[in-house]
Amino acid sequence: MIWFDGSLRPGPAIDLDAGDRGLLLGDGVFETIGIFNRRPFALDAHVESLAAAGAVLGFAVPRDQVLAAVDALLGTMAGDHGALRVTVSRGAGPRGLLPPAEARPRVLASLAPWSPAVAFQPVTLATVALRRNETSPLSRLKTLAYLDPVLALTEARARGADDALMLNTRGRVAGSSMANLFALVGGQLVTPPVTDGVRPGIMRALAIEEFGAVERSLDPADLAGAPLFLTNSLRLLLPVTALDGDARPPLPATYAARFRLRCGLPG
């Protein structure tokens, strides 16, 4: 089931304007929201993230439509858990790059099944050649122009890893293709700052709050021998078991247990 332009539809097909800038130029933003025990986790934070991203691109995200979409899709749930994606395009515009003077955003939302079994699963990482451009505001947003993470993940999978470790143009650690990274360095939990080309993820903020992590630039050498984990809205906390083929020490079990409790999931 999907929600598009104000109403529920059976999906997956929708009537999309051939001049929609989200389709033609990637001119739009999105958020992925975990539905745990029939409740959207950190919904206000996700809506605020959408609105902030839209503001950077220069258009107003219609919050009322986003909330209406979430509410309508929750009403269709058959189980207790789900994965909800909300996509907001700037809407149609004239040919060319320059946005229209008045945006007419369109909201598309979809709900898919989700199982707690996908959370807290260990992952392996491979450092990829593609760099995150920390000088671009897009490095800090979830926009519809998402091909850098696609290419990074493709490279990592071709090398036999589950996900990509991406550096920025200065050679500092940015994160994975789809998640934020944390490292236990010298007894202190550290995550790269947003200024290093990092998306300020919702689960990243939760981990900083829950575990007292500090934001600090990390060089690849800082990760040598360090326990690592990733955070993601649907996979929650993912222990890293290997980086570039080198085994990583295990995380203290309390990390996953505390994160699971904060998300309201059974142990």
Contacts in CASP RR format, 6 or more apart in sequence:
PFRMAT RR
TARGET T0000
AUTHOR 0000-0000-0000
METHOD contacts of the structure
MODEL  1
MIWFDGSLRPGPAIDLDAGDRGLLLGDGVFETIGIFNRRPFALDAHVESL
AAAGAVLGFAVPRDQVLAAVDALLGTMAGDHGALRVTVSRGAGPRGLLPP
AEARPRVLASLAPWSPAVAFQPVTLATVALRRNETSPLSRLKTLAYLDPV
LALTEARARGADDALMLNTRGRVAGSSMANLFALVGGQLVTPPVTDGVRP
GIMRALAIEEFGAVERSLDPADLAGAPLFLTNSLRLLLPVTALDGDARPP
LPATYAARFRLRCGLPG
1 8 0 8 1.000
1 9 0 8 1.000
1 10 0 8 1.000
1 11 0 8 1.000
1 73 0 8 1.000
1 76 0 8 1.000
1 110 0 8 1.000
1 111 0 8 1.000
2 8 0 8 1.000
2 9 0 8 1.000
2 10 0 8 1.000
2 11 0 8 1.000
2 12 0 8 1.000
2 14 0 8 1.000
2 108 0 8 1.000
2 109 0 8 1.000
2 110 0 8 1.000
2 111 0 8 1.000
3 9 0 8 1.000
3 68 0 8 1.000
3 69 0 8 1.000
3 72 0 8 1.000
3 73 0 8 1.000
3 107 0 8 1.000
3 108 0 8 1.000
3 109 0 8 1.000
3 110 0 8 1.000
4 14 0 8 1.000
4 106 0 8 1.000
4 107 0 8 1.000
4 108 0 8 1.000
4 109 0 8 1.000
5 106 0 8 1.000
5 107 0 8 1.000
6 65 0 8 1.000
6 68 0 8 1.000
6 69 0 8 1.000
6 107 0 8 1.000
8 72 0 8 1.000
8 73 0 8 1.000
8 76 0 8 1.000
12 110 0 8 1.000
14 108 0 8 1.000
16 23 0 8 1.000
17 23 0 8 1.000
17 91 0 8 1.000
17 92 0 8 1.000
17 106 0 8 1.000
19 91 0 8 1.000
19 92 0 8 1.000
19 93 0 8 1.000
20 89 0 8 1.000
20 91 0 8 1.000
20 92 0 8 1.000
20 93 0 8 1.000
20 106 0 8 1.000
21 27 0 8 1.000
21 28 0 8 1.000
21 89 0 8 1.000
21 90 0 8 1.000
21 91 0 8 1.000
21 92 0 8 1.000
21 93 0 8 1.000
21 99 0 8 1.000
22 28 0 8 1.000
22 89 0 8 1.000
22 90 0 8 1.000
22 91 0 8 1.000
22 144 0 8 1.000
23 89 0 8 1.000
25 97 0 8 1.000
25 145 0 8 1.000
26 89 0 8 1.000
26 143 0 8 1.000
26 144 0 8 1.000
26 145 0 8 1.000
27 57 0 8 1.000
27 89 0 8 1.000
27 90 0 8 1.000
27 91 0 8 1.000
27 99 0 8 1.000
27 143 0 8 1.000
27 144 0 8 1.000
27 145 0 8 1.000
28 53 0 8 1.000
28 54 0 8 1.000
28 57 0 8 1.000
28 87 0 8 1.000
28 88 0 8 1.000
28 89 0 8 1.000
28 90 0 8 1.000
28 143 0 8 1.000
28 144 0 8 1.000
29 50 0 8 1.000
29 53 0 8 1.000
29 54 0 8 1.000
29 57 0 8 1.000
29 61 0 8 1.000
29 87 0 8 1.000
29 88 0 8 1.000
29 141 0 8 1.000
29 142 0 8 1.000
29 143 0 8 1.000
29 144 0 8 1.000
30 50 0 8 1.000
30 85 0 8 1.000
30 86 0 8 1.000
30 87 0 8 1.000
30 88 0 8 1.000
30 142 0 8 1.000
30 143 0 8 1.000
30 144 0 8 1.000
31 46 0 8 1.000
31 47 0 8 1.000
31 49 0 8 1.000
31 50 0 8 1.000
31 85 0 8 1.000
31 86 0 8 1.000
31 142 0 8 1.000
31 233 0 8 1.000
32 83 0 8 1.000
32 84 0 8 1.000
32 85 0 8 1.000
32 233 0 8 1.000
32 234 0 8 1.000
33 40 0 8 1.000
33 41 0 8 1.000
33 42 0 8 1.000
33 43 0 8 1.000
33 46 0 8 1.000
33 70 0 8 1.000
33 83 0 8 1.000
33 84 0 8 1.000
33 85 0 8 1.000
33 86 0 8 1.000
33 233 0 8 1.000
34 40 0 8 1.000
34 41 0 8 1.000
34 81 0 8 1.000
34 82 0 8 1.000
34 83 0 8 1.000
34 84 0 8 1.000
34 114 0 8 1.000
34 233 0 8 1.000
34 234 0 8 1.000
35 41 0 8 1.000
35 74 0 8 1.000
35 77 0 8 1.000
35 81 0 8 1.000
35 82 0 8 1.000
35 83 0 8 1.000
35 84 0 8 1.000
35 111 0 8 1.000
35 114 0 8 1.000
36 80 0 8 1.000
36 81 0 8 1.000
36 82 0 8 1.000
36 263 0 8 1.000
36 264 0 8 1.000
36 265 0 8 1.000
37 80 0 8 1.000
37 81 0 8 1.000
37 264 0 8 1.000
37 265 0 8 1.000
38 74 0 8 1.000
38 77 0 8 1.000
38 79 0 8 1.000
38 80 0 8 1.000
38 81 0 8 1.000
40 46 0 8 1.000
40 70 0 8 1.000
40 74 0 8 1.000
40 84 0 8 1.000
41 202 0 8 1.000
41 233 0 8 1.000
41 263 0 8 1.000
42 202 0 8 1.000
42 206 0 8 1.000
43 70 0 8 1.000
45 202 0 8 1.000
45 205 0 8 1.000
46 86 0 8 1.000
46 202 0 8 1.000
46 233 0 8 1.000
47 61 0 8 1.000
47 63 0 8 1.000
47 66 0 8 1.000
47 67 0 8 1.000
49 142 0 8 1.000
49 200 0 8 1.000
49 201 0 8 1.000
49 202 0 8 1.000
50 61 0 8 1.000
50 63 0 8 1.000
50 66 0 8 1.000
50 86 0 8 1.000
50 88 0 8 1.000
51 60 0 8 1.000
51 61 0 8 1.000
51 63 0 8 1.000
53 61 0 8 1.000
53 141 0 8 1.000
53 142 0 8 1.000
53 143 0 8 1.000
54 60 0 8 1.000
54 61 0 8 1.000
54 88 0 8 1.000
54 141 0 8 1.000
55 61 0 8 1.000
56 137 0 8 1.000
56 141 0 8 1.000
57 90 0 8 1.000
57 141 0 8 1.000
57 143 0 8 1.000
58 99 0 8 1.000
58 103 0 8 1.000
59 90 0 8 1.000
59 99 0 8 1.000
59 103 0 8 1.000
59 105 0 8 1.000
60 103 0 8 1.000
60 105 0 8 1.000
61 88 0 8 1.000
61 105 0 8 1.000
62 88 0 8 1.000
62 105 0 8 1.000
62 107 0 8 1.000
65 105 0 8 1.000
65 107 0 8 1.000
66 86 0 8 1.000
66 88 0 8 1.000
66 107 0 8 1.000
66 109 0 8 1.000
69 86 0 8 1.000
69 107 0 8 1.000
69 109 0 8 1.000
70 84 0 8 1.000
70 86 0 8 1.000
70 109 0 8 1.000
73 84 0 8 1.000
73 109 0 8 1.000
73 110 0 8 1.000
73 111 0 8 1.000
74 111 0 8 1.000
76 111 0 8 1.000
77 111 0 8 1.000
81 113 0 8 1.000
81 114 0 8 1.000
81 115 0 8 1.000
81 116 0 8 1.000
82 111 0 8 1.000
82 112 0 8 1.000
82 113 0 8 1.000
82 114 0 8 1.000
83 111 0 8 1.000
83 112 0 8 1.000
83 113 0 8 1.000
83 114 0 8 1.000
83 234 0 8 1.000
84 109 0 8 1.000
84 110 0 8 1.000
84 111 0 8 1.000
84 112 0 8 1.000
85 109 0 8 1.000
85 110 0 8 1.000
85 112 0 8 1.000
86 107 0 8 1.000
86 108 0 8 1.000
86 109 0 8 1.000
87 107 0 8 1.000
87 108 0 8 1.000
87 109 0 8 1.000
87 144 0 8 1.000
88 105 0 8 1.000
88 106 0 8 1.000
88 107 0 8 1.000
88 108 0 8 1.000
89 105 0 8 1.000
89 106 0 8 1.000
89 108 0 8 1.000
89 144 0 8 1.000
90 99 0 8 1.000
90 100 0 8 1.000
90 103 0 8 1.000
90 104 0 8 1.000
90 105 0 8 1.000
91 103 0 8 1.000
91 104 0 8 1.000
91 105 0 8 1.000
91 106 0 8 1.000
92 100 0 8 1.000
92 104 0 8 1.000
93 99 0 8 1.000
93 100 0 8 1.000
94 100 0 8 1.000
114 234 0 8 1.000
116 265 0 8 1.000
116 266 0 8 1.000
118 234 0 8 1.000
118 235 0 8 1.000
119 234 0 8 1.000
119 235 0 8 1.000
119 236 0 8 1.000
119 237 0 8 1.000
119 260 0 8 1.000
119 263 0 8 1.000
119 265 0 8 1.000
120 235 0 8 1.000
120 236 0 8 1.000
120 237 0 8 1.000
120 238 0 8 1.000
120 239 0 8 1.000
120 256 0 8 1.000
120 259 0 8 1.000
120 260 0 8 1.000
121 235 0 8 1.000
121 238 0 8 1.000
122 238 0 8 1.000
122 239 0 8 1.000
122 240 0 8 1.000
122 241 0 8 1.000
123 162 0 8 1.000
123 163 0 8 1.000
123 230 0 8 1.000
123 238 0 8 1.000
123 239 0 8 1.000
123 240 0 8 1.000
123 241 0 8 1.000
124 160 0 8 1.000
124 161 0 8 1.000
124 162 0 8 1.000
124 163 0 8 1.000
124 240 0 8 1.000
124 241 0 8 1.000
124 242 0 8 1.000
124 243 0 8 1.000
124 245 0 8 1.000
125 156 0 8 1.000
125 161 0 8 1.000
125 162 0 8 1.000
125 163 0 8 1.000
125 164 0 8 1.000
125 165 0 8 1.000
125 176 0 8 1.000
125 228 0 8 1.000
125 240 0 8 1.000
125 242 0 8 1.000
125 243 0 8 1.000
125 244 0 8 1.000
126 155 0 8 1.000
126 156 0 8 1.000
126 159 0 8 1.000
126 160 0 8 1.000
126 161 0 8 1.000
126 163 0 8 1.000
126 164 0 8 1.000
126 165 0 8 1.000
126 243 0 8 1.000
126 244 0 8 1.000
126 245 0 8 1.000
127 164 0 8 1.000
127 165 0 8 1.000
127 167 0 8 1.000
127 220 0 8 1.000
127 243 0 8 1.000
127 244 0 8 1.000
128 152 0 8 1.000
128 155 0 8 1.000
128 156 0 8 1.000
128 164 0 8 1.000
128 165 0 8 1.000
128 166 0 8 1.000
129 155 0 8 1.000
130 148 0 8 1.000
130 151 0 8 1.000
130 152 0 8 1.000
130 155 0 8 1.000
130 164 0 8 1.000
130 166 0 8 1.000
131 166 0 8 1.000
131 167 0 8 1.000
131 168 0 8 1.000
131 169 0 8 1.000
131 171 0 8 1.000
132 139 0 8 1.000
132 148 0 8 1.000
132 166 0 8 1.000
132 167 0 8 1.000
132 168 0 8 1.000
132 169 0 8 1.000
132 174 0 8 1.000
132 175 0 8 1.000
132 196 0 8 1.000
132 197 0 8 1.000
133 139 0 8 1.000
133 168 0 8 1.000
133 169 0 8 1.000
133 197 0 8 1.000
134 168 0 8 1.000
134 169 0 8 1.000
134 170 0 8 1.000
134 172 0 8 1.000
134 174 0 8 1.000
134 195 0 8 1.000
134 196 0 8 1.000
134 197 0 8 1.000
135 169 0 8 1.000
138 145 0 8 1.000
139 168 0 8 1.000
139 174 0 8 1.000
139 197 0 8 1.000
139 198 0 8 1.000
139 199 0 8 1.000
140 194 0 8 1.000
140 197 0 8 1.000
140 198 0 8 1.000
140 199 0 8 1.000
140 200 0 8 1.000
141 199 0 8 1.000
142 199 0 8 1.000
149 164 0 8 1.000
149 166 0 8 1.000
149 177 0 8 1.000
149 178 0 8 1.000
150 177 0 8 1.000
152 164 0 8 1.000
152 166 0 8 1.000
152 177 0 8 1.000
153 163 0 8 1.000
153 164 0 8 1.000
153 177 0 8 1.000
153 178 0 8 1.000
155 164 0 8 1.000
156 162 0 8 1.000
156 163 0 8 1.000
156 164 0 8 1.000
156 165 0 8 1.000
156 177 0 8 1.000
161 242 0 8 1.000
163 176 0 8 1.000
163 177 0 8 1.000
163 178 0 8 1.000
163 179 0 8 1.000
163 230 0 8 1.000
164 176 0 8 1.000
164 177 0 8 1.000
165 173 0 8 1.000
165 175 0 8 1.000
165 176 0 8 1.000
165 181 0 8 1.000
165 243 0 8 1.000
165 244 0 8 1.000
166 174 0 8 1.000
166 175 0 8 1.000
166 176 0 8 1.000
166 177 0 8 1.000
167 173 0 8 1.000
167 174 0 8 1.000
167 220 0 8 1.000
168 174 0 8 1.000
168 196 0 8 1.000
168 197 0 8 1.000
170 196 0 8 1.000
171 219 0 8 1.000
171 220 0 8 1.000
172 192 0 8 1.000
172 196 0 8 1.000
172 217 0 8 1.000
172 218 0 8 1.000
172 219 0 8 1.000
173 181 0 8 1.000
173 183 0 8 1.000
173 192 0 8 1.000
173 196 0 8 1.000
173 217 0 8 1.000
173 218 0 8 1.000
173 219 0 8 1.000
173 220 0 8 1.000
173 222 0 8 1.000
173 223 0 8 1.000
174 181 0 8 1.000
174 192 0 8 1.000
174 196 0 8 1.000
174 197 0 8 1.000
174 198 0 8 1.000
175 181 0 8 1.000
175 192 0 8 1.000
175 198 0 8 1.000
175 230 0 8 1.000
176 230 0 8 1.000
178 232 0 8 1.000
179 230 0 8 1.000
179 231 0 8 1.000
179 232 0 8 1.000
179 235 0 8 1.000
179 238 0 8 1.000
180 191 0 8 1.000
180 198 0 8 1.000
180 199 0 8 1.000
180 201 0 8 1.000
180 203 0 8 1.000
180 204 0 8 1.000
180 207 0 8 1.000
180 230 0 8 1.000
180 231 0 8 1.000
180 232 0 8 1.000
181 191 0 8 1.000
181 192 0 8 1.000
181 228 0 8 1.000
181 229 0 8 1.000
181 230 0 8 1.000
182 189 0 8 1.000
182 190 0 8 1.000
182 191 0 8 1.000
182 207 0 8 1.000
182 211 0 8 1.000
182 213 0 8 1.000
182 228 0 8 1.000
182 229 0 8 1.000
182 230 0 8 1.000
182 231 0 8 1.000
183 189 0 8 1.000
183 190 0 8 1.000
183 191 0 8 1.000
183 218 0 8 1.000
183 222 0 8 1.000
183 223 0 8 1.000
183 226 0 8 1.000
183 227 0 8 1.000
183 228 0 8 1.000
184 190 0 8 1.000
184 226 0 8 1.000
184 227 0 8 1.000
184 228 0 8 1.000
184 251 0 8 1.000
185 218 0 8 1.000
185 222 0 8 1.000
185 223 0 8 1.000
185 226 0 8 1.000
186 226 0 8 1.000
188 214 0 8 1.000
189 207 0 8 1.000
189 211 0 8 1.000
189 212 0 8 1.000
189 213 0 8 1.000
189 214 0 8 1.000
190 213 0 8 1.000
190 214 0 8 1.000
190 215 0 8 1.000
190 216 0 8 1.000
190 218 0 8 1.000
190 222 0 8 1.000
191 198 0 8 1.000
191 204 0 8 1.000
191 207 0 8 1.000
191 208 0 8 1.000
191 213 0 8 1.000
191 214 0 8 1.000
191 215 0 8 1.000
191 216 0 8 1.000
192 198 0 8 1.000
192 215 0 8 1.000
192 216 0 8 1.000
192 217 0 8 1.000
192 218 0 8 1.000
193 215 0 8 1.000
193 216 0 8 1.000
193 217 0 8 1.000
194 200 0 8 1.000
194 215 0 8 1.000
196 217 0 8 1.000
198 204 0 8 1.000
201 231 0 8 1.000
201 233 0 8 1.000
202 233 0 8 1.000
203 231 0 8 1.000
203 232 0 8 1.000
203 233 0 8 1.000
203 236 0 8 1.000
203 237 0 8 1.000
204 231 0 8 1.000
206 231 0 8 1.000
206 259 0 8 1.000
206 262 0 8 1.000
207 213 0 8 1.000
207 231 0 8 1.000
207 237 0 8 1.000
207 259 0 8 1.000
208 215 0 8 1.000
210 258 0 8 1.000
210 259 0 8 1.000
210 262 0 8 1.000
211 255 0 8 1.000
211 258 0 8 1.000
223 243 0 8 1.000
225 246 0 8 1.000
225 248 0 8 1.000
225 249 0 8 1.000
226 248 0 8 1.000
226 249 0 8 1.000
227 239 0 8 1.000
227 240 0 8 1.000
227 248 0 8 1.000
227 249 0 8 1.000
227 250 0 8 1.000
227 251 0 8 1.000
228 239 0 8 1.000
228 240 0 8 1.000
228 243 0 8 1.000
228 248 0 8 1.000
229 237 0 8 1.000
229 238 0 8 1.000
229 239 0 8 1.000
229 240 0 8 1.000
229 251 0 8 1.000
229 255 0 8 1.000
230 237 0 8 1.000
230 238 0 8 1.000
230 240 0 8 1.000
231 237 0 8 1.000
231 238 0 8 1.000
232 238 0 8 1.000
236 259 0 8 1.000
236 260 0 8 1.000
236 263 0 8 1.000
237 255 0 8 1.000
237 256 0 8 1.000
237 259 0 8 1.000
239 248 0 8 1.000
239 250 0 8 1.000
239 251 0 8 1.000
239 255 0 8 1.000
239 256 0 8 1.000
240 248 0 8 1.000
241 247 0 8 1.000
241 248 0 8 1.000
242 248 0 8 1.000
257 267 0 8 1.000
260 266 0 8 1.000
260 267 0 8 1.000
261 267 0 8 1.000
END
